[in-house]
C-alpha cells in the first residue's frame, strides 16, 4: 500500500480519536469522518510501518459517512493512531 492508492474499505470500529478504523489483510487504516458500518472509497494519504491514514475519496457516498465522535466518546480498548505511531 502506498500514498495515493484508492481503495474500498468497510469501517469496523472507532479509534479513541474518533477516526473510523478499517483493515485490509490485517493492515489498519484510519479514516476520519466515518463510523462502523460505513463502506467507503478512500485515498491513502500517509503510510506508516503498521498503519495508514486515508481521506474519503472524491465522490464517496455521503449517505454512508457520518461525523466522527469525539475522543471522550471512544470506548476503552479501541485502536488509536497514537498507539501505532509510538511503536
N, CA, C and O atoms as CSV, one atom per row, in Angstrom:
chain,resi,resn,atom,element,x,y,z
A,1,UNK,N,N,0.849,-1.165,0.000
A,1,UNK,CA,C,0.000,0.000,0.000
A,1,UNK,C,C,0.900,1.234,0.000
A,1,UNK,O,O,1.904,1.291,0.709
A,2,UNK,N,N,0.509,2.232,-0.823
A,2,UNK,CA,C,1.327,3.438,-0.888
A,2,UNK,C,C,0.443,4.678,-0.931
A,2,UNK,O,O,-0.749,4.593,-1.226
A,3,UNK,N,N,1.031,5.817,-0.638
A,3,UNK,CA,C,0.307,7.088,-0.675
A,3,UNK,C,C,-0.270,7.280,-2.072
A,3,UNK,O,O,0.412,7.074,-3.076
A,4,UNK,N,N,-1.536,7.678,-2.118
A,4,UNK,CA,C,-2.213,7.905,-3.388
A,4,UNK,C,C,-3.103,6.762,-3.819
A,4,UNK,O,O,-3.971,6.949,-4.672
A,5,UNK,N,N,-2.910,5.567,-3.247
A,5,UNK,CA,C,-3.772,4.433,-3.583
A,5,UNK,C,C,-5.208,4.750,-3.197
A,5,UNK,O,O,-5.455,5.369,-2.162
A,6,UNK,N,N,-6.151,4.328,-4.023
A,6,UNK,CA,C,-7.576,4.472,-3.724
A,6,UNK,C,C,-8.138,3.071,-3.543
A,6,UNK,O,O,-8.012,2.223,-4.426
A,7,UNK,N,N,-8.761,2.833,-2.392
A,7,UNK,CA,C,-9.275,1.501,-2.070
A,7,UNK,C,C,-10.666,1.603,-1.454
A,7,UNK,O,O,-11.025,2.620,-0.861
A,8,UNK,N,N,-11.439,0.537,-1.604
A,8,UNK,CA,C,-12.746,0.434,-0.957
A,8,UNK,C,C,-12.546,-0.291,0.362
A,8,UNK,O,O,-11.898,-1.337,0.410
A,9,UNK,N,N,-13.104,0.265,1.436
A,9,UNK,CA,C,-12.971,-0.337,2.754
A,9,UNK,C,C,-14.307,-0.311,3.482
A,9,UNK,O,O,-15.217,0.438,3.127
A,10,UNK,N,N,-14.399,-1.144,4.503
A,10,UNK,CA,C,-15.535,-1.101,5.423
A,10,UNK,C,C,-14.997,-0.761,6.801
A,10,UNK,O,O,-14.112,-1.440,7.322
A,11,UNK,N,N,-15.538,0.290,7.382
A,11,UNK,CA,C,-15.116,0.722,8.713
A,11,UNK,C,C,-15.734,-0.230,9.728
A,11,UNK,O,O,-16.938,-0.485,9.703
A,12,UNK,N,N,-14.888,-0.757,10.632
A,12,UNK,CA,C,-15.371,-1.759,11.587
A,12,UNK,C,C,-15.380,-1.286,13.029
A,12,UNK,O,O,-16.057,-1.878,13.870
A,13,UNK,N,N,-14.632,-0.219,13.328
A,13,UNK,CA,C,-14.594,0.298,14.701
A,13,UNK,C,C,-14.191,1.765,14.678
A,13,UNK,O,O,-13.927,2.337,13.621
A,14,UNK,N,N,-14.149,2.363,15.865
A,14,UNK,CA,C,-13.768,3.768,16.007
A,14,UNK,C,C,-12.563,3.846,16.936
A,14,UNK,O,O,-12.524,3.187,17.975
A,15,UNK,N,N,-11.579,4.660,16.550
A,15,UNK,CA,C,-10.396,4.842,17.399
A,15,UNK,C,C,-10.718,5.771,18.555
A,15,UNK,O,O,-11.776,6.399,18.577
A,16,UNK,N,N,-9.815,5.858,19.509
A,16,UNK,CA,C,-10.006,6.782,20.635
A,16,UNK,C,C,-10.071,8.226,20.166
A,16,UNK,O,O,-10.691,9.057,20.830
A,17,UNK,N,N,-9.452,8.541,19.048
A,17,UNK,CA,C,-9.509,9.893,18.477
A,17,UNK,C,C,-10.835,10.173,17.779
A,17,UNK,O,O,-11.161,11.324,17.491
A,18,UNK,N,N,-11.598,9.113,17.510
A,18,UNK,CA,C,-12.863,9.284,16.816
A,18,UNK,C,C,-12.798,8.968,15.337
A,18,UNK,O,O,-13.798,9.103,14.631
A,19,UNK,N,N,-11.623,8.543,14.850
A,19,UNK,CA,C,-11.497,8.177,13.442
A,19,UNK,C,C,-12.036,6.770,13.232
A,19,UNK,O,O,-11.923,5.913,14.109
A,20,UNK,N,N,-12.623,6.539,12.062
A,20,UNK,CA,C,-13.031,5.197,11.708
A,20,UNK,C,C,-11.800,4.334,11.488
A,20,UNK,O,O,-10.755,4.829,11.067
A,21,UNK,N,N,-11.926,3.038,11.774
A,21,UNK,CA,C,-10.826,2.102,11.592
A,21,UNK,C,C,-11.291,1.003,10.639
A,21,UNK,O,O,-12.308,0.346,10.865
A,22,UNK,N,N,-10.519,0.823,9.571
A,22,UNK,CA,C,-10.774,-0.260,8.616
A,22,UNK,C,C,-9.502,-1.093,8.529
A,22,UNK,O,O,-8.428,-0.644,8.930
A,23,UNK,N,N,-9.628,-2.296,8.008
A,23,UNK,CA,C,-8.452,-3.156,7.847
A,23,UNK,C,C,-8.483,-3.798,6.474
A,23,UNK,O,O,-9.534,-4.203,5.978
A,24,UNK,N,N,-7.304,-3.883,5.871
A,24,UNK,CA,C,-7.129,-4.625,4.632
A,24,UNK,C,C,-6.038,-5.648,4.899
A,24,UNK,O,O,-4.881,-5.291,5.124
A,25,UNK,N,N,-6.411,-6.920,4.872
A,25,UNK,CA,C,-5.477,-8.018,5.169
A,25,UNK,C,C,-4.722,-7.756,6.472
A,25,UNK,O,O,-3.519,-8.003,6.554
A,26,UNK,N,N,-5.429,-7.257,7.491
A,26,UNK,CA,C,-4.843,-7.014,8.804
A,26,UNK,C,C,-4.137,-5.678,8.955
A,26,UNK,O,O,-3.758,-5.306,10.066
A,27,UNK,N,N,-3.949,-4.937,7.847
A,27,UNK,CA,C,-3.281,-3.630,7.896
A,27,UNK,C,C,-4.320,-2.574,8.254
A,27,UNK,O,O,-5.346,-2.461,7.584
A,28,UNK,N,N,-4.062,-1.807,9.297
A,28,UNK,CA,C,-5.020,-0.845,9.821
A,28,UNK,C,C,-5.000,0.448,9.009
A,28,UNK,O,O,-3.939,0.968,8.663
A,29,UNK,N,N,-6.207,0.957,8.711
A,29,UNK,CA,C,-6.355,2.234,8.003
A,29,UNK,C,C,-7.284,3.119,8.823
A,29,UNK,O,O,-8.431,2.756,9.082
A,30,UNK,N,N,-6.782,4.284,9.229
A,30,UNK,CA,C,-7.588,5.253,9.959
A,30,UNK,C,C,-8.270,6.167,8.949
A,30,UNK,O,O,-7.616,6.727,8.069
A,31,UNK,N,N,-9.605,6.317,9.081
A,31,UNK,CA,C,-10.379,7.120,8.140
A,31,UNK,C,C,-11.239,8.114,8.922
A,31,UNK,O,O,-12.288,7.743,9.450
A,32,UNK,N,N,-10.800,9.385,9.000
A,32,UNK,CA,C,-11.599,10.385,9.709
A,32,UNK,C,C,-12.994,10.540,9.097
A,32,UNK,O,O,-13.199,10.277,7.912
A,33,UNK,N,N,-13.930,10.964,9.914
A,33,UNK,CA,C,-15.303,11.266,9.496
A,33,UNK,C,C,-16.072,10.043,9.003
A,33,UNK,O,O,-16.916,10.151,8.113
A,34,UNK,N,N,-15.779,8.886,9.583
A,34,UNK,CA,C,-16.535,7.681,9.272
A,34,UNK,C,C,-16.920,6.986,10.568
A,34,UNK,O,O,-16.418,7.316,11.642
A,35,UNK,N,N,-17.818,6.022,10.448
A,35,UNK,CA,C,-18.265,5.266,11.619
A,35,UNK,C,C,-18.401,3.803,11.243
A,35,UNK,O,O,-18.451,3.474,10.058
A,36,UNK,N,N,-18.461,2.912,12.235
A,36,UNK,CA,C,-18.605,1.486,11.944
A,36,UNK,C,C,-19.798,1.218,11.027
A,36,UNK,O,O,-20.878,1.783,11.204
A,37,UNK,N,N,-19.580,0.355,10.057
A,37,UNK,CA,C,-20.624,0.011,9.097
A,37,UNK,C,C,-20.515,0.785,7.793
A,37,UNK,O,O,-21.109,0.389,6.789
A,38,UNK,N,N,-19.759,1.894,7.792
A,38,UNK,CA,C,-19.590,2.673,6.564
A,38,UNK,C,C,-18.755,1.883,5.562
A,38,UNK,O,O,-17.715,1.326,5.915
A,39,UNK,N,N,-19.206,1.836,4.327
A,39,UNK,CA,C,-18.445,1.252,3.223
A,39,UNK,C,C,-18.082,2.416,2.314
A,39,UNK,O,O,-18.944,2.993,1.651
A,40,UNK,N,N,-16.800,2.754,2.289
A,40,UNK,CA,C,-16.368,3.966,1.597
A,40,UNK,C,C,-15.140,3.714,0.723
A,40,UNK,O,O,-14.384,2.765,0.932
A,41,UNK,N,N,-14.971,4.591,-0.256
A,41,UNK,CA,C,-13.768,4.602,-1.087
A,41,UNK,C,C,-12.867,5.660,-0.488
A,41,UNK,O,O,-13.282,6.802,-0.292
A,42,UNK,N,N,-11.619,5.276,-0.195
A,42,UNK,CA,C,-10.691,6.192,0.455
A,42,UNK,C,C,-9.397,6.309,-0.340
A,42,UNK,O,O,-9.024,5.414,-1.099
A,43,UNK,N,N,-8.732,7.429,-0.143
A,43,UNK,CA,C,-7.423,7.671,-0.750
A,43,UNK,C,C,-6.390,7.692,0.372
A,43,UNK,O,O,-6.536,8.442,1.337
A,44,UNK,N,N,-5.357,6.882,0.251
A,44,UNK,CA,C,-4.311,6.792,1.274
A,44,UNK,C,C,-3.480,8.074,1.243
A,44,UNK,O,O,-2.977,8.475,0.194
A,45,UNK,N,N,-3.343,8.716,2.412
A,45,UNK,CA,C,-2.584,9.969,2.492
A,45,UNK,C,C,-1.279,9.822,3.258
A,45,UNK,O,O,-0.392,10.668,3.150
A,46,UNK,N,N,-1.161,8.750,4.032
A,46,UNK,CA,C,0.057,8.528,4.822
A,46,UNK,C,C,0.177,7.040,5.107
A,46,UNK,O,O,-0.816,6.378,5.409
A,47,UNK,N,N,1.385,6.519,5.011
A,47,UNK,CA,C,1.608,5.109,5.305
A,47,UNK,C,C,2.707,5.001,6.344
A,47,UNK,O,O,3.811,5.512,6.155
A,48,UNK,N,N,2.395,4.331,7.442
A,48,UNK,CA,C,3.370,4.067,8.488
A,48,UNK,C,C,3.751,2.597,8.448
A,48,UNK,O,O,3.291,1.858,7.578
A,49,UNK,N,N,4.590,2.168,9.388
A,49,UNK,CA,C,5.029,0.770,9.388
A,49,UNK,C,C,3.913,-0.228,9.677
A,49,UNK,O,O,3.962,-1.359,9.194
A,50,UNK,N,N,2.910,0.171,10.455
A,50,UNK,CA,C,1.848,-0.776,10.800
A,50,UNK,C,C,0.443,-0.224,10.581
A,50,UNK,O,O,-0.536,-0.864,10.966
A,51,UNK,N,N,0.330,0.955,9.967
A,51,UNK,CA,C,-0.979,1.546,9.723
A,51,UNK,C,C,-0.888,2.567,8.592
A,51,UNK,O,O,0.198,2.972,8.177
A,52,UNK,N,N,-2.056,2.967,8.112
A,52,UNK,CA,C,-2.136,4.034,7.116
A,52,UNK,C,C,-3.228,4.997,7.547
A,52,UNK,O,O,-4.097,4.656,8.349
A,53,UNK,N,N,-3.170,6.206,7.002
A,53,UNK,CA,C,-4.209,7.204,7.215
A,53,UNK,C,C,-4.783,7.521,5.842
A,53,UNK,O,O,-4.043,7.648,4.866
A,54,UNK,N,N,-6.098,7.648,5.771
A,54,UNK,CA,C,-6.746,7.907,4.488
A,54,UNK,C,C,-7.790,8.997,4.638
A,54,UNK,O,O,-8.214,9.330,5.745
A,55,UNK,N,N,-8.196,9.545,3.504
A,55,UNK,CA,C,-9.297,10.506,3.472
A,55,UNK,C,C,-10.349,9.951,2.530
A,55,UNK,O,O,-10.047,9.124,1.669
A,56,UNK,N,N,-11.578,10.402,2.690
A,56,UNK,CA,C,-12.625,9.959,1.786
A,56,UNK,C,C,-12.272,10.404,0.379
A,56,UNK,O,O,-11.906,11.559,0.164
A,57,UNK,N,N,-12.379,9.496,-0.576
A,57,UNK,CA,C,-12.070,9.815,-1.965
A,57,UNK,C,C,-13.192,10.661,-2.548
A,57,UNK,O,O,-14.345,10.537,-2.136
A,58,UNK,N,N,-12.863,11.506,-3.491
A,58,UNK,CA,C,-13.853,12.341,-4.161
A,58,UNK,C,C,-14.945,11.457,-4.736
A,58,UNK,O,O,-14.673,10.448,-5.386
A,59,UNK,N,N,-16.184,11.854,-4.485
A,59,UNK,CA,C,-17.309,11.081,-4.996
A,59,UNK,C,C,-17.764,9.982,-4.068
A,59,UNK,O,O,-18.665,9.217,-4.413
A,60,UNK,N,N,-17.154,9.883,-2.882
A,60,UNK,CA,C,-17.586,8.850,-1.929
A,60,UNK,C,C,-19.008,9.145,-1.492
A,60,UNK,O,O,-19.378,10.307,-1.322
A,61,UNK,N,N,-19.799,8.113,-1.311
A,61,UNK,CA,C,-21.201,8.282,-0.945
A,61,UNK,C,C,-21.362,8.921,0.423
A,61,UNK,O,O,-20.903,8.381,1.430
A,62,UNK,N,N,-22.017,10.075,0.452
A,62,UNK,CA,C,-22.196,10.771,1.721
A,62,UNK,C,C,-23.191,10.070,2.619
A,62,UNK,O,O,-23.177,10.281,3.831
A,63,UNK,N,N,-24.061,9.235,2.051
A,63,UNK,CA,C,-25.059,8.567,2.877
A,63,UNK,C,C,-24.424,7.566,3.835
A,63,UNK,O,O,-25.041,7.188,4.831
A,64,UNK,N,N,-23.205,7.133,3.546
A,64,UNK,CA,C,-22.584,6.142,4.422
A,64,UNK,C,C,-21.562,6.743,5.363
A,64,UNK,O,O,-20.974,6.021,6.167
A,65,UNK,N,N,-21.333,8.044,5.287
A,65,UNK,CA,C,-20.364,8.646,6.190
A,65,UNK,C,C,-21.092,9.466,7.246
A,65,UNK,O,O,-22.215,9.923,7.035
A,66,UNK,N,N,-20.429,9.644,8.387
A,66,UNK,CA,C,-21.008,10.408,9.478
A,66,UNK,C,C,-19.913,11.186,10.165
A,66,UNK,O,O,-18.730,10.872,10.029
A,67,UNK,N,N,-20.315,12.210,10.908
A,67,UNK,CA,C,-19.326,12.989,11.655
A,67,UNK,C,C,-18.659,12.090,12.678
A,67,UNK,O,O,-19.303,11.232,13.283
A,68,UNK,N,N,-17.375,12.290,12.866
A,68,UNK,CA,C,-16.653,11.462,13.827
A,68,UNK,C,C,-17.068,11.811,15.236
A,68,UNK,O,O,-17.494,12.931,15.519
A,69,UNK,N,N,-16.936,10.835,16.116
A,69,UNK,CA,C,-17.235,11.076,17.512
A,69,UNK,C,C,-16.018,11.673,18.183
A,69,UNK,O,O,-14.900,11.541,17.685
A,70,UNK,N,N,-16.224,12.318,19.293
A,70,UNK,CA,C,-15.090,12.916,19.988
A,70,UNK,C,C,-14.283,11.839,20.696
A,70,UNK,O,O,-14.759,10.722,20.899
A,71,UNK,N,N,-13.069,12.183,21.066
A,71,UNK,CA,C,-12.191,11.227,21.740
A,71,UNK,C,C,-12.818,10.757,23.040
A,71,UNK,O,O,-12.645,9.599,23.420
A,72,UNK,N,N,-13.541,11.626,23.729
A,72,UNK,CA,C,-14.136,11.256,25.009
A,72,UNK,C,C,-15.201,10.173,24.842
A,72,UNK,O,O,-15.466,9.435,25.791
A,73,UNK,N,N,-15.818,10.057,23.666
A,73,UNK,CA,C,-16.871,9.087,23.453
A,73,UNK,C,C,-16.334,7.709,23.063
A,73,UNK,O,O,-17.091,6.739,23.057
A,74,UNK,N,N,-15.066,7.606,22.743
A,74,UNK,CA,C,-14.492,6.328,22.339
A,74,UNK,C,C,-14.493,5.353,23.508
A,74,UNK,O,O,-14.424,5.752,24.671
A,75,UNK,N,N,-14.572,4.082,23.182
A,75,UNK,CA,C,-14.622,3.050,24.197
A,75,UNK,C,C,-13.224,2.569,24.555
A,75,UNK,O,O,-12.338,2.574,23.700
A,76,UNK,N,N,-13.009,2.160,25.781
A,76,UNK,CA,C,-11.707,1.612,26.169
A,76,UNK,C,C,-11.360,0.401,25.318
A,76,UNK,O,O,-12.237,-0.373,24.935
A,77,UNK,N,N,-10.081,0.245,25.028
A,77,UNK,CA,C,-9.615,-0.904,24.279
A,77,UNK,C,C,-9.687,-0.754,22.776
A,77,UNK,O,O,-9.326,-1.679,22.049
A,78,UNK,N,N,-10.153,0.409,22.283
A,78,UNK,CA,C,-10.229,0.603,20.849
A,78,UNK,C,C,-8.876,1.047,20.307
A,78,UNK,O,O,-8.063,1.616,21.036
A,79,UNK,N,N,-8.641,0.786,19.043
A,79,UNK,CA,C,-7.370,1.129,18.406
A,79,UNK,C,C,-7.196,2.641,18.334
A,79,UNK,O,O,-8.164,3.376,18.142
A,80,UNK,N,N,-5.974,3.095,18.488
A,80,UNK,CA,C,-5.679,4.507,18.323
A,80,UNK,C,C,-4.470,4.677,17.430
A,80,UNK,O,O,-3.568,3.840,17.407
A,81,UNK,N,N,-4.468,5.766,16.703
A,81,UNK,CA,C,-3.349,6.070,15.837
A,81,UNK,C,C,-2.102,6.287,16.667
A,81,UNK,O,O,-1.007,5.904,16.255
A,82,UNK,N,N,-2.258,6.903,17.845
A,82,UNK,CA,C,-1.102,7.165,18.694
A,82,UNK,C,C,-0.409,5.868,19.090
A,82,UNK,O,O,0.819,5.814,19.153
A,83,UNK,N,N,-1.189,4.822,19.357
A,83,UNK,CA,C,-0.605,3.542,19.755
A,83,UNK,C,C,0.347,3.040,18.691
A,83,UNK,O,O,1.412,2.511,19.008
A,84,UNK,N,N,-0.024,3.201,17.435
A,84,UNK,CA,C,0.782,2.673,16.340
A,84,UNK,C,C,1.949,3.598,16.015
A,84,UNK,O,O,2.996,3.131,15.568
A,85,UNK,N,N,1.786,4.903,16.232
A,85,UNK,CA,C,2.858,5.841,15.957
A,85,UNK,C,C,3.994,5.667,16.952
A,85,UNK,O,O,5.151,5.936,16.625
A,86,UNK,N,N,3.675,5.217,18.171
A,86,UNK,CA,C,4.683,5.070,19.212
A,86,UNK,C,C,5.538,3.830,19.026
A,86,UNK,O,O,6.620,3.733,19.605
A,87,UNK,N,N,5.065,2.875,18.224
A,87,UNK,CA,C,5.808,1.617,18.047
A,87,UNK,C,C,7.070,1.820,17.251
A,87,UNK,O,O,7.809,0.865,17.013
